[in-house]
């Protein structure tokens, strides 16, 4: 279990230091030393997430919890976060309201009929009619 550092001070039970003084240029007083030890013991680390943040104090345990399809585990000093696929496939609907479901990793096959040919060039679909190209709104 994590613990907060145990310290001994001469006289202080709370810190009186309110700002850094990194080059005091004179000997530290017992109050300075006591306050510095108390500040080190009471230091925190901020953990931020998508929905907020939390200061984690010395001696507290930070818990990483999995969500839907996410699991966590700790082995030694290693935290492992694993997720299962949350993909749900797609459904393609034709103009007559019929649908074709394509599963995750599946393939949607297109075929031409009635004088229509379909091919691809560089990842672009080319759909041609034997009667020539027509704009969508032409009769």
N, CA, C and O atoms as a MOPAC input file, in Angstrom:
PM7 MOZYME 1SCF
protein

 N      0.84600 1    -1.18200 1     0.00000 1
 C      0.00000 1     0.00000 1     0.00000 1
 C      0.88500 1     1.23700 1     0.00000 1
 O      1.91400 1     1.27200 1     0.67500 1
 N      0.49100 1     2.23200 1    -0.74400 1
 C      1.27700 1     3.46900 1    -0.72600 1
 C      1.15100 1     4.15700 1     0.62500 1
 O      0.14100 1     4.03900 1     1.31800 1
 N      2.18900 1     4.86500 1     0.96800 1
 C      2.16500 1     5.59400 1     2.23500 1
 C      2.66800 1     7.01100 1     2.01300 1
 O      3.39500 1     7.29100 1     1.06000 1
 N      2.27600 1     7.87600 1     2.89300 1
 C      2.77600 1     9.23900 1     2.90900 1
 C      4.10300 1     9.20400 1     3.66200 1
 O      4.23400 1     8.48600 1     4.65300 1
 N      5.08700 1     9.97300 1     3.20000 1
 C      6.40400 1     9.97700 1     3.84700 1
 C      6.27500 1    10.38000 1     5.31700 1
 O      5.54200 1    11.30500 1     5.66700 1
 N      6.99600 1     9.67000 1     6.14700 1
 C      7.04600 1    10.00700 1     7.58200 1
 C      8.22300 1    10.96900 1     7.77900 1
 O      9.34000 1    10.68200 1     7.34900 1
 N      7.97400 1    12.09300 1     8.42200 1
 C      9.03400 1    13.07300 1     8.63700 1
 C      9.06500 1    13.49700 1    10.09400 1
 O      8.08800 1    13.34600 1    10.82700 1
 N     10.20500 1    14.02800 1    10.49600 1
 C     10.36500 1    14.59200 1    11.83700 1
 C     10.78000 1    16.04800 1    11.66300 1
 O     11.70000 1    16.35800 1    10.90600 1
 N     10.10300 1    16.91800 1    12.36000 1
 C     10.45400 1    18.33300 1    12.32600 1
 C     10.80000 1    18.79000 1    13.73100 1
 O     10.42300 1    18.14400 1    14.71000 1
 N     11.50600 1    19.88700 1    13.83300 1
 C     11.87500 1    20.39400 1    15.16300 1
 C     10.70300 1    21.07600 1    15.83900 1
 O     10.45800 1    20.88600 1    17.03000 1
 N      9.95000 1    21.90800 1    15.03200 1
 C      8.89100 1    22.66400 1    15.69300 1
 C      7.66400 1    22.89300 1    14.81800 1
 O      6.58800 1    23.17000 1    15.34900 1
 N      7.78600 1    22.78900 1    13.49700 1
 C      6.68500 1    23.11900 1    12.59600 1
 C      5.76700 1    21.90600 1    12.38000 1
 O      6.24300 1    20.77500 1    12.27100 1
 N      4.46500 1    22.14600 1    12.31800 1
 C      3.53100 1    21.09600 1    11.92800 1
 C      2.83800 1    21.45100 1    10.61000 1
 O      2.20700 1    20.59000 1     9.99600 1
 N      2.94700 1    22.69400 1    10.17300 1
 C      2.47000 1    23.14100 1     8.86000 1
 C      3.55200 1    24.02200 1     8.24600 1
 O      4.34900 1    24.63700 1     8.95600 1
 N      3.56600 1    24.07200 1     6.93200 1
 C      4.57700 1    24.86200 1     6.23900 1
 C      4.26300 1    26.35300 1     6.32500 1
 O      3.10300 1    26.76000 1     6.27300 1
 N      5.30900 1    27.15800 1     6.45500 1
 C      5.15400 1    28.61600 1     6.40700 1
 C      5.74300 1    29.19000 1     5.12100 1
 O      5.74400 1    30.40700 1     4.93300 1
 N      6.24300 1    28.33000 1     4.23300 1
 C      6.81200 1    28.78500 1     2.95600 1
 C      5.68700 1    28.95500 1     1.94600 1
 O      4.91000 1    28.02900 1     1.71300 1
 N      5.60000 1    30.13200 1     1.34800 1
 C      4.54100 1    30.41200 1     0.37600 1
 C      5.07400 1    30.65400 1    -1.03500 1
 O      4.28600 1    30.76100 1    -1.97500 1
 N      6.39900 1    30.74300 1    -1.20200 1
 C      6.97700 1    30.97800 1    -2.52700 1
 C      8.37900 1    30.38500 1    -2.57200 1
 O      9.01500 1    30.19300 1    -1.53600 1
 N      8.85800 1    30.09300 1    -3.78900 1
 C     10.22600 1    29.59700 1    -3.94800 1
 C     11.23200 1    30.66000 1    -3.53600 1
 O     11.02800 1    31.85200 1    -3.76800 1
 N     12.30100 1    30.22000 1    -2.93200 1
 C     13.43600 1    31.07800 1    -2.61300 1
 C     14.67400 1    30.21000 1    -2.80500 1
 O     15.24300 1    29.69300 1    -1.84400 1
 N     15.08200 1    30.06100 1    -4.06900 1
 C     16.09300 1    29.07700 1    -4.42000 1
 C     17.52100 1    29.52700 1    -4.13700 1
 O     18.44500 1    28.71700 1    -4.21400 1
 N     17.71700 1    30.77000 1    -3.81900 1
 C     19.06700 1    31.23100 1    -3.50500 1
 C     18.96800 1    32.20800 1    -2.33600 1
 O     19.19100 1    33.40800 1    -2.49800 1
 N     18.63800 1    31.69200 1    -1.17500 1
 C     18.42900 1    32.53300 1    -0.00100 1
 C     19.71800 1    33.26300 1     0.39100 1
 O     19.67400 1    34.36100 1     0.94600 1
 N     20.85700 1    32.64300 1     0.09700 1
 C     22.17100 1    33.23500 1     0.33200 1
 C     22.45500 1    33.46800 1     1.81400 1
 O     23.21400 1    34.36700 1     2.17500 1
 N     21.84400 1    32.65800 1     2.65900 1
 C     22.13800 1    32.65900 1     4.08700 1
 C     21.71700 1    31.30700 1     4.63500 1
 O     20.95300 1    30.59900 1     3.97800 1
 N     22.17600 1    30.93500 1     5.78100 1
 C     21.82400 1    29.61600 1     6.32200 1
 C     20.31300 1    29.46200 1     6.48900 1
 O     19.60200 1    30.41700 1     6.80100 1
 N     19.84000 1    28.21900 1     6.27100 1
 C     18.42200 1    27.92200 1     6.46500 1
 C     18.11700 1    27.84100 1     7.95300 1
 O     18.90800 1    27.32400 1     8.74300 1
 N     16.96600 1    28.35800 1     8.30900 1
 C     16.52100 1    28.26400 1     9.70300 1
 C     15.84100 1    26.90600 1     9.88700 1
 O     15.52800 1    26.21300 1     8.92000 1
 N     15.62100 1    26.54300 1    11.16200 1
 C     14.88800 1    25.30500 1    11.42600 1
 C     13.48300 1    25.38800 1    10.83200 1
 O     12.95700 1    24.38600 1    10.34700 1
 N     12.87800 1    26.55900 1    10.86600 1
 C     11.54800 1    26.75200 1    10.27700 1
 C     11.59200 1    26.51400 1     8.77100 1
 O     10.68000 1    25.90000 1     8.21700 1
 N     12.66200 1    27.00100 1     8.08900 1
 C     12.82100 1    26.77600 1     6.64700 1
 C     12.91900 1    25.27900 1     6.34100 1
 O     12.25400 1    24.77700 1     5.43500 1
 N     13.74000 1    24.58600 1     7.09500 1
 C     13.95000 1    23.15500 1     6.85500 1
 C     12.67600 1    22.36800 1     7.14400 1
 O     12.28000 1    21.51600 1     6.34900 1
 N     12.02700 1    22.65000 1     8.28400 1
 C     10.77300 1    21.97300 1     8.62300 1
 C      9.72600 1    22.19800 1     7.53000 1
 O      9.07300 1    21.25200 1     7.08800 1
 N      9.56900 1    23.43900 1     7.09900 1
 C      8.57200 1    23.77000 1     6.08900 1
 C      8.87900 1    23.10100 1     4.75400 1
 O      7.96500 1    22.65000 1     4.06500 1
 N     10.15700 1    23.03300 1     4.38200 1
 C     10.54100 1    22.38100 1     3.13800 1
 C     10.19700 1    20.89700 1     3.19300 1
 O      9.66600 1    20.35600 1     2.22200 1
 N     10.48600 1    20.23300 1     4.29800 1
 C     10.14700 1    18.81300 1     4.44500 1
 C      8.63200 1    18.59800 1     4.36800 1
 O      8.16900 1    17.65600 1     3.72500 1
 N      7.87600 1    19.45700 1     5.01400 1
 C      6.41300 1    19.34300 1     4.98500 1
 C      5.90200 1    19.53600 1     3.55700 1
 O      5.01700 1    18.80300 1     3.11500 1
 N      6.45100 1    20.51600 1     2.82800 1
 C      6.04300 1    20.74500 1     1.43700 1
 C      6.35900 1    19.54100 1     0.54900 1
 O      5.55000 1    19.16600 1    -0.29900 1
 N      7.51600 1    18.94400 1     0.73700 1
 C      7.87200 1    17.75800 1    -0.05200 1
 C      6.91100 1    16.60800 1     0.23900 1
 O      6.47200 1    15.91100 1    -0.67600 1
 N      6.58800 1    16.41300 1     1.51600 1
 C      5.66900 1    15.34100 1     1.89600 1
 C      4.27400 1    15.57300 1     1.31500 1
 O      3.60800 1    14.62100 1     0.91000 1
 N      3.83000 1    16.82600 1     1.27100 1
 C      2.46800 1    17.13000 1     0.86100 1
 C      2.32200 1    17.45800 1    -0.63000 1
 O      1.25100 1    17.87600 1    -1.06800 1
 N      3.39000 1    17.27100 1    -1.40700 1
 C      3.32400 1    17.54800 1    -2.84800 1
 C      2.29800 1    16.62900 1    -3.50700 1
 O      2.06600 1    15.51400 1    -3.04000 1
 N      1.68100 1    17.10300 1    -4.59900 1
 C      0.70300 1    16.31300 1    -5.33900 1
 C      1.07900 1    16.24500 1    -6.80800 1
 O      1.90400 1    17.01900 1    -7.29400 1
 N      0.45900 1    15.30700 1    -7.50100 1
 C      0.59500 1    15.18000 1    -8.95100 1
 C     -0.80700 1    15.26200 1    -9.52300 1
 O     -1.72100 1    14.61700 1    -9.00900 1
 N     -0.99200 1    16.04200 1   -10.57300 1
 C     -2.30500 1    16.16400 1   -11.19700 1
 C     -2.43900 1    15.13100 1   -12.31100 1
 O     -1.53700 1    14.96400 1   -13.13200 1
 N     -3.56900 1    14.44700 1   -12.32600 1
 C     -3.89700 1    13.50800 1   -13.38200 1
 C     -5.10900 1    14.08300 1   -14.10900 1
 O     -6.12700 1    14.38500 1   -13.48600 1
 N     -4.99800 1    14.23200 1   -15.43000 1
 C     -6.09600 1    14.80500 1   -16.20500 1
 C     -6.69300 1    13.74100 1   -17.11100 1
 O     -5.97800 1    12.88600 1   -17.63300 1
 N     -8.00400 1    13.79900 1   -17.29500 1
 C     -8.72400 1    12.88600 1   -18.18100 1
 C     -9.64800 1    13.70600 1   -19.07200 1
 O     -9.65600 1    14.93500 1   -19.01200 1
 N    -10.42200 1    13.01700 1   -19.89500 1
 C    -11.35000 1    13.70000 1   -20.79400 1
 C    -12.39600 1    14.51100 1   -20.03300 1
 O    -12.86000 1    15.54100 1   -20.52000 1
 N    -12.76200 1    14.05200 1   -18.85100 1
 C    -13.88100 1    14.67600 1   -18.13700 1
 C    -13.47200 1    15.42300 1   -16.88400 1
 O    -14.34400 1    15.78000 1   -16.09100 1
 N    -12.19900 1    15.67600 1   -16.66600 1
 C    -11.78600 1    16.42900 1   -15.48500 1
 C    -10.37700 1    16.06900 1   -15.06300 1
 O     -9.63600 1    15.42300 1   -15.80300 1
 N    -10.01600 1    16.49800 1   -13.85600 1
 C     -8.68600 1    16.19500 1   -13.34300 1
 C     -8.76200 1    15.95800 1   -11.84000 1
 O     -9.76200 1    16.27700 1   -11.19800 1
 N     -7.70000 1    15.39800 1   -11.29200 1
 C     -7.65000 1    15.07000 1    -9.87200 1
 C     -6.22000 1    15.22900 1    -9.40200 1
 O     -5.29400 1    14.77300 1   -10.07200 1
 N     -6.02600 1    15.87500 1    -8.24900 1
 C     -4.71200 1    15.91900 1    -7.61800 1
 C     -4.55000 1    14.65200 1    -6.79600 1
 O     -5.37600 1    14.35800 1    -5.93100 1
 N     -3.49700 1    13.90700 1    -7.06000 1
 C     -3.20900 1    12.68500 1    -6.31400 1
 C     -2.13000 1    13.02400 1    -5.29800 1
 O     -1.02500 1    13.42900 1    -5.65800 1
 N     -2.45900 1    12.85400 1    -4.03700 1
 C     -1.53600 1    13.18900 1    -2.95900 1
 C     -0.61700 1    12.02000 1    -2.65500 1
 O     -0.90500 1    10.87100 1    -2.99000 1
 N      0.50800 1    12.34500 1    -2.00400 1
 C      1.41700 1    11.30700 1    -1.53100 1
 C      0.61900 1    10.31500 1    -0.69000 1
 O     -0.18500 1    10.72900 1     0.14500 1
 N      0.82400 1     9.02900 1    -0.89300 1
 C      0.14400 1     8.01400 1    -0.10600 1
 C     -1.19600 1     7.57500 1    -0.67300 1
 O     -1.77700 1     6.61300 1    -0.17200 1
 N     -1.71400 1     8.25300 1    -1.71200 1
 C     -2.96900 1     7.83600 1    -2.33000 1
 C     -2.69300 1     6.84900 1    -3.45500 1
 O     -1.59600 1     6.81500 1    -4.01300 1
 N     -3.68800 1     6.05900 1    -3.77700 1
 C     -3.59900 1     5.11500 1    -4.88500 1
 C     -4.39600 1     5.65200 1    -6.05600 1
 O     -5.55700 1     6.02900 1    -5.89700 1
 N     -3.78900 1     5.69100 1    -7.22200 1
 C     -4.46600 1     6.07600 1    -8.44700 1
 C     -5.00400 1     4.79700 1    -9.07800 1
 O     -4.23500 1     3.88000 1    -9.36700 1
 N     -6.30600 1     4.72600 1    -9.29300 1
 C     -6.92400 1     3.53600 1    -9.87700 1
 C     -7.28000 1     3.81200 1   -11.32700 1
 O     -7.94300 1     4.80400 1   -11.63100 1
 N     -6.84000 1     2.93600 1   -12.22400 1
 C     -7.17100 1     3.01700 1   -13.63600 1
 C     -8.25300 1     1.96000 1   -13.87000 1
 O     -7.99800 1     0.76700 1   -13.70400 1
 N     -9.44300 1     2.38500 1   -14.25100 1
 C    -10.56300 1     1.46400 1   -14.44500 1
 C    -10.89000 1     1.34400 1   -15.92400 1
 O    -10.84300 1     2.33100 1   -16.65800 1
 N    -11.21700 1     0.14900 1   -16.35300 1
 C    -11.63400 1    -0.07300 1   -17.73200 1
 C    -13.07600 1     0.34300 1   -17.92700 1
 O    -13.84300 1     0.43100 1   -16.96800 1
 N    -13.43400 1     0.59300 1   -19.15000 1
 C    -14.81600 1     0.92700 1   -19.49900 1
 C    -15.36800 1    -0.15800 1   -20.40600 1
 O    -14.88500 1    -1.29000 1   -20.38100 1
 N    -16.35700 1     0.16700 1   -21.19600 1
 C    -16.96800 1    -0.80100 1   -22.10000 1
 C    -15.92900 1    -1.33700 1   -23.08000 1
 O    -15.35300 1    -0.58000 1   -23.86200 1
 N    -15.69700 1    -2.62200 1   -23.03300 1
 C    -14.73000 1    -3.24600 1   -23.93700 1
 C    -13.27900 1    -2.97300 1   -23.59500 1
 O    -12.39800 1    -3.32800 1   -24.37800 1
 N    -12.99100 1    -2.34900 1   -22.44500 1
 C    -11.61700 1    -2.02300 1   -22.03900 1
 C    -11.33100 1    -2.72200 1   -20.71100 1
 O    -12.12600 1    -2.64500 1   -19.77300 1
 N    -10.19600 1    -3.39800 1   -20.64400 1
 C     -9.78500 1    -4.01400 1   -19.38400 1
 C     -8.39400 1    -3.52700 1   -19.02500 1
 O     -7.61200 1    -3.15700 1   -19.90200 1
 N     -8.08400 1    -3.52700 1   -17.73100 1
 C     -6.77000 1    -3.09100 1   -17.25700 1
 C     -6.19600 1    -4.16400 1   -16.34800 1
 O     -6.93300 1    -4.90000 1   -15.69100 1
 N     -4.87800 1    -4.24100 1   -16.31800 1
 C     -4.21100 1    -5.16700 1   -15.40200 1
 C     -2.83900 1    -4.61700 1   -15.06400 1
 O     -2.26000 1    -3.84300 1   -15.82600 1
 N     -2.32100 1    -5.02600 1   -13.90800 1
 C     -0.99200 1    -4.61600 1   -13.46200 1
 C     -0.18500 1    -5.86600 1   -13.16700 1
 O     -0.63400 1    -6.76000 1   -12.44900 1
 N      1.01700 1    -5.91400 1   -13.73600 1
 C      1.96300 1    -6.97800 1   -13.43900 1
 C      3.28700 1    -6.31300 1   -13.11100 1
 O      3.88300 1    -5.65700 1   -13.96400 1
 N      3.75000 1    -6.47700 1   -11.87900 1
 C      4.96500 1    -5.78600 1   -11.46100 1
 C      4.73900 1    -4.29100 1   -11.52400 1
 O      3.83500 1    -3.77400 1   -10.86800 1
 N      5.54600 1    -3.58700 1   -12.30600 1
 C      5.38000 1    -2.13900 1   -12.44400 1
 C      4.77500 1    -1.76000 1   -13.79600 1
 O      4.86100 1    -0.60500 1   -14.21400 1
 N      4.15800 1    -2.74200 1   -14.48700 1
 C      3.59500 1    -2.49100 1   -15.81200 1
 C      2.07600 1    -2.45500 1   -15.76600 1
 O      1.44100 1    -3.38900 1   -15.27500 1
 N      1.49400 1    -1.37400 1   -16.27700 1
 C      0.04400 1    -1.23300 1   -16.43100 1
 C     -0.28500 1    -1.57300 1   -17.87400 1
 O      0.27800 1    -0.98900 1   -18.79900 1
 N     -1.20500 1    -2.52400 1   -18.06700 1
 C     -1.63200 1    -2.91400 1   -19.40500 1
 C     -3.09000 1    -2.53200 1   -19.58100 1
 O     -3.92900 1    -2.85200 1   -18.73900 1
 N     -3.39200 1    -1.84300 1   -20.68100 1
 C     -4.76200 1    -1.46100 1   -21.01600 1
 C     -5.08500 1    -2.13700 1   -22.34200 1
 O     -4.40200 1    -1.92200 1   -23.34400 1
 N     -6.13600 1    -2.95900 1   -22.33800 1
 C     -6.50800 1    -3.69300 1   -23.54000 1
 C     -7.94900 1    -3.37300 1   -23.90900 1
 O     -8.79600 1    -3.17200 1   -23.03900 1
 N     -8.21200 1    -3.33000 1   -25.20200 1
 C     -9.56700 1    -3.06600 1   -25.66700 1
 C     -9.99900 1    -4.10300 1   -26.67600 1
 O     -9.19600 1    -4.58200 1   -27.47700 1
 N    -11.26600 1    -4.44600 1   -26.63300 1
 C    -11.82400 1    -5.33600 1   -27.64000 1
 C    -12.47300 1    -4.47000 1   -28.69800 1
 O    -12.83300 1    -3.32100 1   -28.44200 1
 N    -12.61500 1    -5.01300 1   -29.86100 1
 C    -13.17900 1    -4.25400 1   -30.98200 1
 C    -14.59600 1    -3.81300 1   -30.67500 1
 O    -15.43200 1    -4.61200 1   -30.25200 1
 N    -14.85500 1    -2.54800 1   -30.88900 1
 C    -16.19400 1    -2.00500 1   -30.71300 1
 C    -16.83600 1    -1.70700 1   -32.06700 1
 O    -17.90000 1    -1.09100 1   -32.13600 1
 N    -16.18500 1    -2.14800 1   -33.13600 1
 C    -16.71200 1    -1.88200 1   -34.46100 1
 C    -18.06200 1    -2.58100 1   -34.63100 1
 O    -18.30900 1    -3.62100 1   -34.02100 1
 N    -18.91900 1    -2.01500 1   -35.44900 1
 C    -20.26600 1    -2.55800 1   -35.59000 1
 C    -20.66300 1    -2.78400 1   -37.03700 1
 O    -21.83200 1    -3.05400 1   -37.31000 1
 N    -19.73700 1    -2.68300 1   -37.96600 1
 C    -20.08500 1    -2.86700 1   -39.36400 1
 C    -20.89700 1    -1.70900 1   -39.90100 1
 O    -21.14000 1    -0.72500 1   -39.20200 1
 N    -21.31700 1    -1.83500 1   -41.15800 1
 C    -22.15300 1    -0.79500 1   -41.77400 1
 C    -23.30800 1    -1.46700 1   -42.52400 1
 O    -23.23800 1    -2.64800 1   -42.86400 1
 N    -24.35000 1    -0.70800 1   -42.77100 1
 C    -25.46500 1    -1.16500 1   -43.58200 1
 C    -25.63100 1    -0.18100 1   -44.73200 1
 O    -25.70500 1     1.03000 1   -44.52600 1
 N    -25.68700 1    -0.72200 1   -45.94500 1
 C    -25.85400 1     0.09600 1   -47.14500 1
 C    -27.30500 1    -0.06200 1   -47.59300 1
 O    -27.81400 1    -1.17800 1   -47.69700 1
 N    -27.96500 1     1.06700 1   -47.85900 1
 C    -29.37300 1     1.03700 1   -48.27900 1
 C    -29.48500 1     1.47700 1   -49.73300 1
 O    -28.93000 1     2.50000 1   -50.13300 1
 N    -30.20900 1     0.69100 1   -50.50900 1
 C    -30.43600 1     0.99400 1   -51.92400 1
 C    -31.64200 1     1.91900 1   -52.06600 1
 O    -32.39600 1     2.09700 1   -51.10900 1
 N    -31.83400 1     2.51100 1   -53.25200 1
 C    -32.99000 1     3.39800 1   -53.46200 1
 C    -34.34000 1     2.71800 1   -53.21800 1
 O    -35.31400 1     3.39000 1   -52.87600 1
 N    -34.40900 1     1.38700 1   -53.39000 1
 C    -35.68400 1     0.69200 1   -53.15100 1
 C    -35.85200 1     0.28300 1   -51.68700 1
 O    -36.74300 1    -0.50100 1   -51.35900 1
 N    -34.99800 1     0.81300 1   -50.80800 1
 C    -35.00800 1     0.55700 1   -49.35400 1
 C    -34.48700 1    -0.81100 1   -48.94900 1
 O    -34.47900 1    -1.13400 1   -47.76100 1
 N    -34.05300 1    -1.62300 1   -49.90600 1
 C    -33.41400 1    -2.88000 1   -49.51500 1
 C    -32.04300 1    -2.55300 1   -48.92100 1
 O    -31.44800 1    -1.53100 1   -49.26300 1
 N    -31.54700 1    -3.40400 1   -48.04700 1
 C    -30.27700 1    -3.13600 1   -47.37900 1
 C    -29.33000 1    -4.31000 1   -47.51100 1
 O    -29.74700 1    -5.45400 1   -47.69600 1
 N    -28.04200 1    -4.00200 1   -47.41100 1
 C    -26.99000 1    -5.00300 1   -47.37300 1
 C    -26.12600 1    -4.68000 1   -46.15900 1
 O    -25.61500 1    -3.56700 1   -46.03300 1
 N    -25.96300 1    -5.65900 1   -45.26500 1
 C    -25.12200 1    -5.47100 1   -44.08500 1
 C    -23.70900 1    -5.93300 1   -44.40800 1
 O    -23.50200 1    -7.00700 1   -44.97300 1
 N    -22.74600 1    -5.10400 1   -44.03900 1
 C    -21.33700 1    -5.45100 1   -44.22300 1
 C    -20.73700 1    -5.58400 1   -42.83500 1
 O    -20.70500 1    -4.61400 1   -42.07700 1
 N    -20.26200 1    -6.77200 1   -42.49500 1
 C    -19.69700 1    -7.00700 1   -41.17000 1
 C    -18.32300 1    -6.36700 1   -41.06500 1
 O    -17.71200 1    -6.01700 1   -42.07500 1
 N    -17.84700 1    -6.21800 1   -39.84500 1
 C    -16.51300 1    -5.66300 1   -39.61500 1
 C    -15.48300 1    -6.47400 1   -40.39100 1
 O    -15.42300 1    -7.69700 1   -40.26800 1
 N    -14.68300 1    -5.79600 1   -41.18000 1
 C    -13.66500 1    -6.46400 1   -41.98500 1
 C    -14.23100 1    -7.11400 1   -43.22700 1
 O    -13.48900 1    -7.72100 1   -43.99900 1
 N    -15.54600 1    -6.99900 1   -43.43700 1
 C    -16.18900 1    -7.60900 1   -44.59700 1
 C    -15.98600 1    -6.78300 1   -45.84800 1
 O    -15.37400 1    -5.71600 1   -45.81300 1
 N    -16.50800 1    -7.28800 1   -46.95500 1
 C    -16.36300 1    -6.62700 1   -48.24800 1
 C    -17.74400 1    -6.39100 1   -48.84600 1
 O    -18.58100 1    -7.29400 1   -48.85600 1
 N    -17.97900 1    -5.20600 1   -49.33600 1
 C    -19.20600 1    -4.88800 1   -50.05600 1
 C    -18.90000 1    -5.05500 1   -51.53300 1
 O    -18.08500 1    -4.32300 1   -52.09600 1
 N    -19.56600 1    -6.03100 1   -52.16400 1
 C    -19.31700 1    -6.27900 1   -53.57100 1
 C    -20.33200 1    -5.52900 1   -54.41500 1
 O    -21.53000 1    -5.56700 1   -54.13700 1
 N    -19.85300 1    -4.84700 1   -55.44400 1
 C    -20.70900 1    -4.11400 1   -56.37700 1
 C    -20.65900 1    -4.81600 1   -57.72300 1
 O    -19.59500 1    -5.22900 1   -58.18400 1
 N    -21.82100 1    -4.94700 1   -58.34600 1
 C    -21.89000 1    -5.57700 1   -59.66900 1
 C    -22.79700 1    -4.75000 1   -60.55400 1
 O    -23.82600 1    -4.24500 1   -60.10600 1
 N    -22.41700 1    -4.61400 1   -61.79300 1
 C    -23.24300 1    -3.88700 1   -62.75200 1
 C    -24.18600 1    -4.83400 1   -63.47900 1
 O    -23.91100 1    -6.02800 1   -63.59400 1
 N    -25.29700 1    -4.29900 1   -63.96800 1
 C    -26.26000 1    -5.09100 1   -64.74000 1
 C    -26.99600 1    -4.14400 1   -65.67600 1
 O    -26.97300 1    -2.92900 1   -65.47900 1
 N    -27.64700 1    -4.69500 1   -66.69100 1
 C    -28.44900 1    -3.87400 1   -67.59800 1
 C    -27.63200 1    -2.81700 1   -68.31300 1
 O    -28.09600 1    -1.68800 1   -68.46800 1
 N    -26.42900 1    -3.15200 1   -68.75300 1
 C    -25.60400 1    -2.20300 1   -69.48300 1
 C    -24.75300 1    -1.29800 1   -68.60300 1
 O    -24.13900 1    -0.35400 1   -69.09900 1
 N    -24.71100 1    -1.57500 1   -67.30100 1
 C    -23.88600 1    -0.77300 1   -66.38800 1
 C    -22.66400 1    -1.59000 1   -65.99700 1
 O    -22.78000 1    -2.75600 1   -65.61900 1
 N    -21.48100 1    -0.96400 1   -66.09000 1
 C    -20.24300 1    -1.60900 1   -65.66100 1
 C    -19.63400 1    -0.80300 1   -64.51600 1
 O    -19.74500 1     0.42100 1   -64.45600 1
 N    -18.99500 1    -1.53000 1   -63.62300 1
 C    -18.35800 1    -0.88900 1   -62.46500 1
 C    -16.93100 1    -1.38000 1   -62.38600 1
 O    -16.67400 1    -2.58300 1   -62.42300 1
 N    -15.99800 1    -0.43900 1   -62.27500 1
 C    -14.61300 1    -0.80500 1   -62.02000 1
 C    -13.97900 1     0.27200 1   -61.13600 1
 O    -14.61000 1     1.27900 1   -60.81500 1
 N    -12.75100 1     0.04700 1   -60.75800 1
 C    -12.05400 1     1.02400 1   -59.91900 1
 C    -10.71500 1     1.36200 1   -60.53300 1
 O    -10.07400 1     0.54200 1   -61.19100 1
 N    -10.31200 1     2.60600 1   -60.29600 1
 C     -8.99600 1     3.06600 1   -60.70500 1
 C     -8.43000 1     3.87500 1   -59.54700 1
 O     -8.97700 1     4.91800 1   -59.18900 1
 N     -7.35300 1     3.40500 1   -58.96900 1
 C     -6.72000 1     4.13500 1   -57.86000 1
 C     -7.65100 1     4.34000 1   -56.67000 1
 O     -7.57500 1     5.36800 1   -55.99600 1
 N     -8.53400 1     3.36700 1   -56.40400 1
 C     -9.43200 1     3.47800 1   -55.26400 1
 C    -10.68700 1     4.27800 1   -55.53400 1
 O    -11.45700 1     4.53700 1   -54.60800 1
 N    -10.92200 1     4.68600 1   -56.79700 1
 C    -12.11400 1     5.45900 1   -57.16800 1
 C    -13.04200 1     4.55500 1   -57.97800 1
 O    -12.60900 1     3.87600 1   -58.90900 1
 N    -14.30800 1     4.55700 1   -57.61400 1
 C    -15.29300 1     3.76800 1   -58.36100 1
 C    -15.62400 1     4.47500 1   -59.66300 1
 O    -15.83800 1     5.68700 1   -59.69500 1
 N    -15.66200 1     3.69500 1   -60.73500 1
 C    -16.07600 1     4.19600 1   -62.04500 1
 C    -17.31800 1     3.41300 1   -62.45100 1
 O    -17.25300 1     2.19900 1   -62.64400 1
 N    -18.43100 1     4.09200 1   -62.58000 1
 C    -19.68400 1     3.45200 1   -62.95600 1
 C    -20.08400 1     3.99700 1   -64.32400 1
 O    -20.27800 1     5.20100 1   -64.49000 1
 N    -20.20800 1     3.08800 1   -65.31000 1
 C    -20.51700 1     3.49900 1   -66.67200 1
 C    -21.75700 1     2.79300 1   -67.18000 1
 O    -22.02700 1     1.64300 1   -66.83500 1
 N    -22.49500 1     3.49600 1   -67.99800 1
 C    -23.66200 1     2.92500 1   -68.66500 1
 C    -23.32600 1     2.78000 1   -70.13700 1
 O    -22.62100 1     3.61700 1   -70.70100 1
 N    -23.83000 1     1.71200 1   -70.76900 1
 C    -23.56700 1     1.52600 1   -72.19900 1
 C    -24.24200 1     2.61100 1   -73.03200 1
 O    -23.91500 1     2.79600 1   -74.20500 1
 N    -25.18000 1     3.32300 1   -72.42400 1
 C    -25.83300 1     4.42300 1   -73.14200 1
 C    -25.13400 1     5.74800 1   -72.89100 1
 O    -25.61100 1     6.78800 1   -73.34400 1
 N    -23.98800 1     5.73300 1   -72.16400 1
 C    -23.22700 1     6.94300 1   -71.89700 1
 C    -23.52600 1     7.51800 1   -70.53300 1
 O    -24.43500 1     7.06200 1   -69.84000 1
 N    -22.76600 1     8.51300 1   -70.15300 1
 C    -22.92300 1     9.15500 1   -68.85700 1
 C    -24.18800 1    10.00100 1   -68.84300 1
 O    -24.52600 1    10.64800 1   -69.83400 1
 N    -24.86200 1     9.99100 1   -67.74400 1
 C    -26.01800 1    10.85100 1   -67.57200 1
 C    -25.90200 1    11.54700 1   -66.24300 1
 O    -25.46400 1    10.95600 1   -65.25500 1
 N    -26.28900 1    12.78100 1   -66.21800 1
 C    -26.33700 1    13.50200 1   -64.97500 1
 C    -27.48200 1    12.94700 1   -64.13700 1
 O    -28.46100 1    12.44000 1   -64.68400 1
 N    -27.36900 1    13.03700 1   -62.84900 1
 C    -28.35100 1    12.48500 1   -61.93100 1
 C    -29.73700 1    13.02500 1   -62.20600 1
 O    -30.71200 1    12.28100 1   -62.09900 1
 N    -29.85900 1    14.29600 1   -62.55900 1
 C    -31.18300 1    14.90600 1   -62.71100 1
 C    -31.70700 1    14.87500 1   -64.15000 1
 O    -32.76500 1    15.44000 1   -64.42500 1
 N    -30.97100 1    14.21200 1   -65.09100 1
 C    -31.46000 1    14.13600 1   -66.47600 1
 C    -32.49500 1    13.02700 1   -66.59200 1
 O    -32.46800 1    12.05800 1   -65.83300 1
 N    -33.40700 1    13.17500 1   -67.54600 1
 C    -34.43800 1    12.17200 1   -67.81000 1
 C    -33.96800 1    11.18500 1   -68.84400 1
 O    -34.70400 1    10.26400 1   -69.19600 1

